[in-house]
Amino acid sequence: MKEMFFMGGALFMGILSILLIVMVSWIAYHLIGALFSNNTTLEKAIQKVGYGQSIGLFAMIIGIFGQLLGLFNMFSVLEQVGSISPSVIYGGIKVSMIPTFYGIIIYLLSILLRFVAGILIEKKLEKQGIL
């Protein structure tokens, strides 16, 4: 796993890892706040948790940007060198996809966490008789 991290480029993979930590922390903080607060409204709690999904979407966009930048650099080198083996090109494309996969995984995790957090908040409010 560590190899994939460095193959994907330390800059973009580092940024994506920071966004992953921020997203999970954001959702956990606001979920815990909603579950242990007595004056929480459903709309406000779900809206705050939903911002975590926006962070996940931003991570996916950063991953795609990392891939595009990698492809641009690869094509610039190909233009200068001229003819090159197709296996080298395929390897470059494979490596450029790593940040995109990581960003998509972060986004899918944010969707899953928002879904679970929404269910937990609704159950808590039903138990209180608010819903």
N, CA, C and O atoms as a DFTB+ gen file, in Angstrom:
524 C
 N C O
     1  1       0.824      -1.194       0.000
     2  2       0.000       0.000       0.000
     3  2       0.868       1.258       0.000
     4  3       0.542       2.259      -0.637
     5  1       1.983       1.179       0.732
     6  2       2.889       2.317       0.779
     7  2       3.490       2.586      -0.603
     8  3       3.707       3.737      -0.979
     9  1       3.757       1.506      -1.359
    10  2       4.290       1.662      -2.712
    11  2       3.320       2.437      -3.596
    12  3       3.722       3.324      -4.348
    13  1       2.031       2.089      -3.497
    14  2       1.013       2.775      -4.311
    15  2       0.952       4.252      -3.940
    16  3       0.774       5.111      -4.803
    17  1       1.100       4.538      -2.651
    18  2       1.052       5.927      -2.203
    19  2       2.146       6.738      -2.888
    20  3       1.879       7.816      -3.420
    21  1       3.361       6.232      -2.877
    22  2       4.469       6.977      -3.466
    23  2       4.456       6.916      -4.988
    24  3       4.910       7.854      -5.644
    25  1       3.942       5.825      -5.563
    26  2       3.818       5.763      -7.020
    27  2       2.830       6.805      -7.524
    28  3       3.015       7.369      -8.602
    29  1       1.784       7.062      -6.750
    30  2       0.770       8.023      -7.155
    31  2       1.222       9.463      -7.041
    32  3       0.517      10.369      -7.485
    33  1       2.374       9.685      -6.461
    34  2       2.888      11.043      -6.304
    35  2       2.632      11.536      -4.898
    36  3       1.483      11.660      -4.475
    37  1       3.696      11.816      -4.177
    38  2       3.573      12.180      -2.766
    39  2       2.749      13.451      -2.567
    40  3       2.036      13.572      -1.570
    41  1       2.836      14.393      -3.494
    42  2       2.107      15.651      -3.329
    43  2       0.601      15.425      -3.346
    44  3      -0.093      15.780      -2.394
    45  1       0.095      14.839      -4.421
    46  2      -1.353      14.661      -4.525
    47  2      -1.870      13.613      -3.543
    48  3      -2.952      13.775      -2.980
    49  1      -1.115      12.550      -3.335
    50  2      -1.556      11.530      -2.389
    51  2      -1.543      12.084      -0.964
    52  3      -2.390      11.721      -0.148
    53  1      -0.586      12.960      -0.665
    54  2      -0.554      13.606       0.646
    55  2      -1.746      14.526       0.846
    56  3      -2.374      14.522       1.905
    57  1      -2.053      15.313      -0.175
    58  2      -3.220      16.203      -0.099
    59  2      -4.494      15.383       0.079
    60  3      -5.354      15.735       0.886
    61  1      -4.616      14.295      -0.673
    62  2      -5.805      13.448      -0.559
    63  2      -5.893      12.803       0.819
    64  3      -6.989      12.661       1.361
    65  1      -4.763      12.411       1.391
    66  2      -4.774      11.823       2.732
    67  2      -5.207      12.845       3.774
    68  3      -5.950      12.518       4.699
    69  1      -4.744      14.077       3.625
    70  2      -5.175      15.141       4.541
    71  2      -6.673      15.371       4.403
    72  3      -7.369      15.531       5.405
    73  1      -7.176      15.388       3.174
    74  2      -8.618      15.565       2.967
    75  2      -9.407      14.396       3.554
    76  3     -10.503      14.596       4.079
    77  1      -8.869      13.183       3.474
    78  2      -9.528      12.024       4.082
    79  2      -9.637      12.203       5.589
    80  3     -10.699      11.969       6.166
    81  1      -8.555      12.613       6.228
    82  2      -8.567      12.816       7.678
    83  2      -9.532      13.933       8.055
    84  3     -10.286      13.804       9.019
    85  1      -9.512      15.022       7.305
    86  2     -10.413      16.148       7.584
    87  2     -11.864      15.721       7.414
    88  3     -12.712      16.071       8.235
    89  1     -12.160      14.966       6.352
    90  2     -13.538      14.538       6.085
    91  2     -14.060      13.623       7.187
    92  3     -15.168      13.821       7.685
    93  1     -13.270      12.624       7.568
    94  2     -13.710      11.693       8.614
    95  2     -13.861      12.429       9.941
    96  3     -14.821      12.194      10.674
    97  1     -12.924      13.313      10.254
    98  2     -13.004      14.080      11.500
    99  2     -14.227      14.988      11.515
   100  3     -14.918      15.096      12.528
   101  1     -14.489      15.638      10.387
   102  2     -15.641      16.542      10.295
   103  2     -16.946      15.784      10.543
   104  3     -17.778      16.205      11.348
   105  1     -17.111      14.674       9.848
   106  2     -18.350      13.909       9.990
   107  2     -18.469      13.351      11.401
   108  3     -19.548      13.404      11.992
   109  1     -17.387      12.817      11.952
   110  2     -17.430      12.255      13.308
   111  2     -17.747      13.339      14.334
   112  3     -18.555      13.118      15.237
   113  1     -17.124      14.502      14.206
   114  2     -17.357      15.591      15.152
   115  2     -18.820      16.025      15.151
   116  3     -19.431      16.175      16.209
   117  1     -19.371      16.224      13.965
   118  2     -20.751      16.705      13.897
   119  2     -21.764      15.601      14.191
   120  3     -22.861      15.887      14.671
   121  1     -21.418      14.358      13.914
   122  2     -22.302      13.253      14.281
   123  2     -22.351      13.103      15.794
   124  3     -23.432      12.973      16.368
   125  1     -21.204      13.119      16.439
   126  2     -21.173      13.009      17.902
   127  2     -21.887      14.197      18.532
   128  3     -22.624      14.040      19.505
   129  1     -21.668      15.388      17.975
   130  2     -22.368      16.567      18.479
   131  2     -23.875      16.451      18.348
   132  3     -24.612      16.870      19.241
   133  1     -24.338      15.886      17.242
   134  2     -25.782      15.731      17.034
   135  2     -26.358      14.654      17.941
   136  3     -27.482      14.791      18.425
   137  1     -25.608      13.586      18.176
   138  2     -26.130      12.484      18.983
   139  2     -26.181      12.815      20.467
   140  3     -27.041      12.298      21.180
   141  1     -25.286      13.660      20.945
   142  2     -25.235      13.955      22.373
   143  2     -25.792      15.321      22.731
   144  3     -25.721      15.727      23.891
   145  1     -26.338      16.031      21.771
   146  2     -26.954      17.325      22.032
   147  2     -28.462      17.148      22.124
   148  3     -29.048      16.360      21.382
   149  1     -29.080      17.876      23.026
   150  2     -30.532      17.764      23.192
   151  2     -31.304      18.776      22.357
   152  3     -32.519      18.644      22.215
   153  1     -30.651      19.757      21.815
   154  2     -31.358      20.788      21.057
   155  2     -30.987      20.768      19.576
   156  3     -30.900      21.820      18.943
   157  1     -30.769      19.578      19.023
   158  2     -30.376      19.438      17.627
   159  2     -31.608      19.351      16.737
   160  3     -32.545      18.610      17.033
   161  1     -31.601      20.109      15.649
   162  2     -32.643      19.945      14.645
   163  2     -32.110      19.026      13.558
   164  3     -30.914      19.018      13.267
   165  1     -32.998      18.260      12.966
   166  2     -32.608      17.276      11.964
   167  2     -31.944      17.941      10.769
   168  3     -30.900      17.487      10.300
   169  1     -32.541      19.002      10.285
   170  2     -32.013      19.655       9.094
   171  2     -30.607      20.194       9.328
   172  3     -29.722      20.036       8.487
   173  1     -30.412      20.830      10.474
   174  2     -29.112      21.425      10.768
   175  2     -28.041      20.354      10.949
   176  3     -26.920      20.506      10.464
   177  1     -28.382      19.278      11.643
   178  2     -27.410      18.205      11.882
   179  2     -27.027      17.512      10.582
   180  3     -25.845      17.267      10.338
   181  1     -28.004      17.195       9.752
   182  2     -27.713      16.519       8.489
   183  2     -26.974      17.456       7.540
   184  3     -26.127      17.009       6.766
   185  1     -27.282      18.743       7.589
   186  2     -26.569      19.707       6.750
   187  2     -25.093      19.770       7.137
   188  3     -24.222      19.791       6.267
   189  1     -24.810      19.801       8.436
   190  2     -23.416      19.847       8.879
   191  2     -22.675      18.575       8.494
   192  3     -21.523      18.633       8.064
   193  1     -23.328      17.427       8.645
   194  2     -22.703      16.165       8.244
   195  2     -22.523      16.143       6.727
   196  3     -21.549      15.578       6.230
   197  1     -23.443      16.745       5.997
   198  2     -23.366      16.785       4.540
   199  2     -22.167      17.551       4.020
   200  3     -21.701      17.295       2.910
   201  1     -21.659      18.492       4.810
   202  2     -20.450      19.198       4.388
   203  2     -19.273      18.233       4.274
   204  3     -18.358      18.456       3.481
   205  1     -19.297      17.174       5.057
   206  2     -18.257      16.150       4.946
   207  2     -18.271      15.488       3.582
   208  3     -17.218      15.166       3.032
   209  1     -19.464      15.282       3.033
   210  2     -19.562      14.713       1.688
   211  2     -18.992      15.687       0.658
   212  3     -18.402      15.263      -0.335
   213  1     -19.163      16.972       0.886
   214  2     -18.570      17.967      -0.020
   215  2     -17.048      17.904       0.024
   216  3     -16.386      18.091      -0.997
   217  1     -16.496      17.642       1.204
   218  2     -15.044      17.471       1.313
   219  2     -14.614      16.241       0.515
   220  3     -13.577      16.263      -0.148
   221  1     -15.405      15.170       0.575
   222  2     -15.109      13.971      -0.206
   223  2     -15.171      14.236      -1.702
   224  3     -14.344      13.728      -2.459
   225  1     -16.143      15.026      -2.129
   226  2     -16.244      15.392      -3.543
   227  2     -15.027      16.210      -3.973
   228  3     -14.488      16.014      -5.063
   229  1     -14.607      17.120      -3.113
   230  2     -13.409      17.913      -3.397
   231  2     -12.184      17.009      -3.536
   232  3     -11.326      17.247      -4.387
   233  1     -12.103      15.972      -2.698
   234  2     -10.988      15.021      -2.789
   235  2     -11.007      14.293      -4.129
   236  3      -9.959      14.084      -4.739
   237  1     -12.189      13.909      -4.584
   238  2     -12.275      13.231      -5.872
   239  2     -11.814      14.158      -7.004
   240  3     -11.119      13.720      -7.921
   241  1     -12.195      15.414      -6.939
   242  2     -11.787      16.373      -7.962
   243  2     -10.274      16.593      -7.920
   244  3      -9.636      16.707      -8.967
   245  1      -9.704      16.652      -6.732
   246  2      -8.246      16.784      -6.603
   247  2      -7.557      15.560      -7.206
   248  3      -6.528      15.700      -7.867
   249  1      -8.109      14.362      -6.987
   250  2      -7.544      13.147      -7.575
   251  2      -7.578      13.181      -9.091
   252  3      -6.608      12.799      -9.745
   253  1      -8.689      13.635      -9.652
   254  2      -8.793      13.747     -11.110
   255  2      -7.805      14.789     -11.632
   256  3      -7.176      14.591     -12.672
   257  1      -7.673      15.888     -10.911
   258  2      -6.702      16.914     -11.300
   259  2      -5.283      16.349     -11.284
   260  3      -4.481      16.651     -12.167
   261  1      -4.975      15.530     -10.279
   262  2      -3.659      14.891     -10.216
   263  2      -3.409      13.995     -11.413
   264  3      -2.305      13.968     -11.958
   265  1      -4.444      13.254     -11.828
   266  2      -4.294      12.395     -13.003
   267  2      -4.073      13.237     -14.258
   268  3      -3.198      12.927     -15.066
   269  1      -4.847      14.280     -14.421
   270  2      -4.696      15.125     -15.609
   271  2      -3.315      15.765     -15.667
   272  3      -2.711      15.855     -16.736
   273  1      -2.824      16.203     -14.528
   274  2      -1.490      16.792     -14.495
   275  2      -0.427      15.746     -14.834
   276  3       0.528      16.045     -15.551
   277  1      -0.586      14.529     -14.326
   278  2       0.342      13.450     -14.653
   279  2       0.314      13.099     -16.129
   280  3       1.362      12.891     -16.741
   281  1      -0.881      13.032     -16.706
   282  2      -0.990      12.742     -18.137
   283  2      -0.377      13.857     -18.976
   284  3       0.288      13.591     -19.977
   285  1      -0.600      15.098     -18.572
   286  2      -0.020      16.233     -19.296
   287  2       1.504      16.144     -19.291
   288  3       2.145      16.345     -20.323
   289  1       2.079      15.845     -18.131
   290  2       3.536      15.712     -18.048
   291  2       4.033      14.544     -18.891
   292  3       5.068      14.644     -19.550
   293  1       3.290      13.430     -18.870
   294  2       3.686      12.271     -19.663
   295  2       3.672      12.611     -21.154
   296  3       4.609      12.271     -21.877
   297  1       2.626      13.273     -21.609
   298  2       2.543      13.627     -23.025
   299  2       3.606      14.652     -23.416
   300  3       4.089      14.638     -24.548
   301  1       3.973      15.532     -22.500
   302  2       5.049      16.489     -22.783
   303  2       6.369      15.764     -22.997
   304  3       7.125      16.098     -23.909
   305  1       6.647      14.771     -22.157
   306  2       7.875      13.986     -22.311
   307  2       7.826      13.184     -23.603
   308  3       8.825      13.099     -24.317
   309  1       6.666      12.591     -23.913
   310  2       6.529      11.823     -25.156
   311  2       6.767      12.702     -26.377
   312  3       7.351      12.257     -27.365
   313  1       6.323      13.926     -26.306
   314  2       6.502      14.853     -27.418
   315  2       7.984      15.151     -27.646
   316  3       8.433      15.264     -28.786
   317  1       8.732      15.275     -26.563
   318  2      10.158      15.576     -26.677
   319  2      10.964      14.366     -27.132
   320  3      11.885      14.501     -27.937
   321  1      10.625      13.184     -26.622
   322  2      11.404      11.979     -26.903
   323  2      11.103      11.438     -28.286
   324  3      12.013      10.987     -28.982
   325  1       9.878      11.472     -28.688
   326  2       9.483      10.909     -29.982
   327  2       8.850       9.552     -29.790
   328  3       7.858       9.422     -29.073
   329  1       9.418       8.529     -30.430
   330  2       8.809       7.201     -30.325
   331  2       9.261       6.530     -29.032
   332  3      10.408       6.657     -28.604
   333  1       8.329       5.824     -28.439
   334  2       8.589       5.156     -27.164
   335  2       7.751       3.889     -27.118
   336  3       6.743       3.782     -27.816
   337  1       8.151       2.958     -26.323
   338  2       7.468       1.671     -26.210
   339  2       6.055       1.855     -25.641
   340  3       5.865       2.630     -24.704
   341  1       5.066       1.148     -26.199
   342  2       3.705       1.245     -25.660
   343  2       3.605       0.806     -24.198
   344  3       2.768       1.321     -23.456
   345  1       4.443      -0.134     -23.779
   346  2       4.367      -0.580     -22.385
   347  2       4.747       0.543     -21.423
   348  3       4.221       0.607     -20.312
   349  1       5.648       1.424     -21.834
   350  2       6.009       2.572     -21.000
   351  2       4.827       3.534     -20.912
   352  3       4.552       4.088     -19.848
   353  1       4.136       3.730     -22.020
   354  2       2.958       4.607     -22.031
   355  2       1.868       4.029     -21.138
   356  3       1.253       4.752     -20.355
   357  1       1.627       2.720     -21.256
   358  2       0.599       2.077     -20.429
   359  2       0.950       2.174     -18.948
   360  3       0.075       2.383     -18.107
   361  1       2.231       2.022     -18.635
   362  2       2.662       2.157     -17.243
   363  2       2.426       3.557     -16.714
   364  3       2.020       3.733     -15.565
   365  1       2.681       4.562     -17.555
   366  2       2.436       5.944     -17.149
   367  2       0.969       6.224     -16.914
   368  3       0.604       6.925     -15.969
   369  1       0.128       5.676     -17.773
   370  2      -1.317       5.855     -17.598
   371  2      -1.778       5.159     -16.320
   372  3      -2.599       5.694     -15.576
   373  1      -1.243       3.961     -16.070
   374  2      -1.602       3.215     -14.858
   375  2      -1.228       4.004     -13.606
   376  3      -2.026       4.106     -12.674
   377  1      -0.031       4.553     -13.583
   378  2       0.423       5.317     -12.419
   379  2      -0.406       6.590     -12.255
   380  3      -0.693       7.002     -11.131
   381  1      -0.791       7.213     -13.367
   382  2      -1.566       8.457     -13.270
   383  2      -2.968       8.225     -12.719
   384  3      -3.615       9.168     -12.263
   385  1      -3.447       6.983     -12.754
   386  2      -4.797       6.692     -12.265
   387  2      -4.854       6.499     -10.750
   388  3      -5.946       6.497     -10.182
   389  1      -3.727       6.340     -10.091
   390  2      -3.718       6.065      -8.652
   391  2      -4.372       7.193      -7.849
   392  3      -5.223       6.896      -7.011
   393  1      -4.024       8.479      -8.055
   394  2      -4.707       9.534      -7.294
   395  2      -6.214       9.592      -7.572
   396  3      -7.000       9.915      -6.681
   397  1      -6.608       9.281      -8.798
   398  2      -8.037       9.284      -9.119
   399  2      -8.763       8.194      -8.347
   400  3      -9.836       8.435      -7.793
   401  1      -8.187       6.996      -8.304
   402  2      -8.801       5.914      -7.529
   403  2      -8.905       6.290      -6.057
   404  3      -9.936       6.063      -5.423
   405  1      -7.843       6.862      -5.520
   406  2      -7.834       7.246      -4.108
   407  2      -8.900       8.313      -3.844
   408  3      -9.612       8.245      -2.842
   409  1      -9.007       9.289      -4.733
   410  2     -10.030      10.322      -4.575
   411  2     -11.437       9.759      -4.662
   412  3     -12.319      10.186      -3.918
   413  1     -11.660       8.804      -5.564
   414  2     -12.984       8.178      -5.686
   415  2     -13.306       7.367      -4.441
   416  3     -14.444       7.384      -3.972
   417  1     -12.323       6.657      -3.900
   418  2     -12.542       5.885      -2.670
   419  2     -12.903       6.821      -1.520
   420  3     -13.790       6.510      -0.724
   421  1     -12.225       7.962      -1.425
   422  2     -12.541       8.938      -0.376
   423  2     -13.961       9.456      -0.552
   424  3     -14.692       9.595       0.428
   425  1     -14.360       9.742      -1.787
   426  2     -15.717      10.236      -2.030
   427  2     -16.761       9.181      -1.685
   428  3     -17.777       9.495      -1.066
   429  1     -16.521       7.940      -2.078
   430  2     -17.468       6.870      -1.741
   431  2     -17.574       6.689      -0.230
   432  3     -18.663       6.454       0.292
   433  1     -16.453       6.797       0.469
   434  2     -16.479       6.706       1.929
   435  2     -17.288       7.852       2.525
   436  3     -18.022       7.653       3.493
   437  1     -17.162       9.049       1.958
   438  2     -17.926      10.192       2.473
   439  2     -19.423       9.997       2.259
   440  3     -20.226      10.386       3.107
   441  1     -19.803       9.398       1.132
   442  2     -21.221       9.111       0.891
   443  2     -21.729       8.102       1.910
   444  3     -22.808       8.271       2.477
   445  1     -20.951       7.056       2.139
   446  2     -21.336       6.019       3.101
   447  2     -21.444       6.592       4.510
   448  3     -22.409       6.305       5.219
   449  1     -20.470       7.395       4.923
   450  2     -20.508       7.981       6.261
   451  2     -21.682       8.939       6.420
   452  3     -22.305       8.981       7.480
   453  1     -21.989       9.705       5.380
   454  2     -23.138      10.612       5.468
   455  2     -24.436       9.821       5.585
   456  3     -25.332      10.201       6.339
   457  1     -24.539       8.733       4.849
   458  2     -25.734       7.891       4.906
   459  2     -25.916       7.308       6.305
   460  3     -27.008       7.371       6.871
   461  1     -24.852       6.745       6.857
   462  2     -24.919       6.148       8.198
   463  2     -25.209       7.220       9.242
   464  3     -26.024       7.005      10.139
   465  1     -24.550       8.371       9.134
   466  2     -24.780       9.455      10.085
   467  2     -26.221       9.950      10.013
   468  3     -26.823      10.236      11.048
   469  1     -26.778      10.055       8.819
   470  2     -28.173      10.477       8.674
   471  2     -29.133       9.511       9.339
   472  3     -30.088       9.931       9.993
   473  1     -28.886       8.214       9.176
   474  2     -29.739       7.206       9.817
   475  2     -29.639       7.309      11.333
   476  3     -30.657       7.263      12.024
   477  1     -28.417       7.449      11.862
   478  2     -28.237       7.540      13.315
   479  2     -28.898       8.792      13.888
   480  3     -29.505       8.735      14.957
   481  1     -28.786       9.909      13.193
   482  2     -29.406      11.151      13.671
   483  2     -30.923      11.026      13.647
   484  3     -31.593      11.454      14.587
   485  1     -31.472      10.444      12.581
   486  2     -32.923      10.268      12.510
   487  2     -33.427       9.340      13.611
   488  3     -34.468       9.613      14.209
   489  1     -32.717       8.259      13.892
   490  2     -33.124       7.346      14.968
   491  2     -33.104       8.046      16.314
   492  3     -33.998       7.844      17.136
   493  1     -32.085       8.869      16.543
   494  2     -32.000       9.594      17.809
   495  2     -33.174      10.558      17.958
   496  3     -33.758      10.669      19.036
   497  1     -33.515      11.249      16.883
   498  2     -34.614      12.205      16.949
   499  2     -35.960      11.503      17.065
   500  3     -36.873      12.025      17.704
   501  1     -36.097      10.318      16.452
   502  2     -37.330       9.542      16.618
   503  2     -37.476       9.082      18.059
   504  3     -38.578       9.078      18.607
   505  1     -36.373       8.698      18.666
   506  2     -36.394       8.251      20.055
   507  2     -36.799       9.392      20.984
   508  3     -37.465       9.164      21.994
   509  1     -36.403      10.613      20.648
   510  2     -36.767      11.781      21.443
   511  2     -38.194      12.240      21.153
   512  3     -38.734      13.078      21.875
   513  1     -38.798      11.704      20.115
   514  2     -40.153      12.094      19.762
   515  2     -40.225      13.354      18.931
   516  3     -41.298      13.940      18.793
   517  1     -39.116      13.781      18.380
   518  2     -39.099      14.991      17.558
   519  2     -39.620      14.694      16.164
   520  3     -40.287      15.535      15.562
   521  1     -39.323      13.502      15.639
   522  2     -39.800      13.127      14.303
   523  2     -41.122      12.415      14.383
   524  3     -41.676      12.024      13.355
